[in-house]
Structures are given as C-alpha cells and as structure tokens.
Amino acid sequence: MIMRVWRGWTTEANADAFELFLCEENFQAIAGFHGMSVLRLDGPARSSS
C-alpha cells in the first residue's frame, strides 16, 4: 500500500466542484487505484483539502 498526503486549496465558490473533481475524475484514471479519503476545511475565503 502506498499512502500519500496532498494538499490543495480553492476559492469557497469552487470548493464543491474541486472535491467532485478529486473524488470522481482525477484519480480514477490511475491504474491500481483503490480509493481515497478527502478531508475538507471550509474557511471564510477559501477551502482546503
């Protein structure tokens, strides 16, 4: 098993679309990918994951 920590951020208005991209589009194309967890923190000006 390989575990990676990745941090990203976006504007609050784009947070839902960014999370959808991460969970349903971005990593699904990687051969051998079996799943992921996303932790999200919404702040006053931006969201980070």
QUIHU-V291633 format. One record per pair of residues at least 12 apart in sequence whose ideal C-beta (glycine too) atoms are under 10 Angstrom apart, sorted by sequence separation. I is the first residue (numbers start at 1). J is the second residue. If there is no record, write none. Layout:
i=I j=J
i=I j=J
This chain:
i=23 j=35
i=8 j=21
i=23 j=36
i=8 j=22
i=22 j=36
i=23 j=37
i=23 j=38
i=6 j=22
i=22 j=38
i=22 j=40
i=19 j=38
i=18 j=38
i=6 j=27
i=19 j=40
i=18 j=40
i=16 j=40
i=15 j=40
i=15 j=41
i=23 j=49
i=15 j=42
i=22 j=49
i=15 j=43
i=19 j=47
i=18 j=47
i=2 j=32
i=6 j=36
i=8 j=38
i=12 j=42
i=18 j=48
i=19 j=49
i=12 j=43
i=15 j=46
i=16 j=47
i=18 j=49
i=4 j=36
i=6 j=38
i=7 j=39
i=9 j=41
i=12 j=44
i=14 j=46
i=15 j=47
i=1 j=34
i=3 j=36
i=12 j=45
i=13 j=46
i=14 j=47
i=15 j=48
i=9 j=43
i=11 j=45
i=12 j=46
i=13 j=47
i=15 j=49
i=11 j=46
i=12 j=47
i=9 j=45
i=10 j=46
i=11 j=47
i=9 j=46
i=10 j=47
i=9 j=47
i=10 j=48
i=8 j=47
i=9 j=48
i=10 j=49
i=8 j=48
i=9 j=49
i=7 j=48
i=8 j=49
i=7 j=49
i=6 j=49
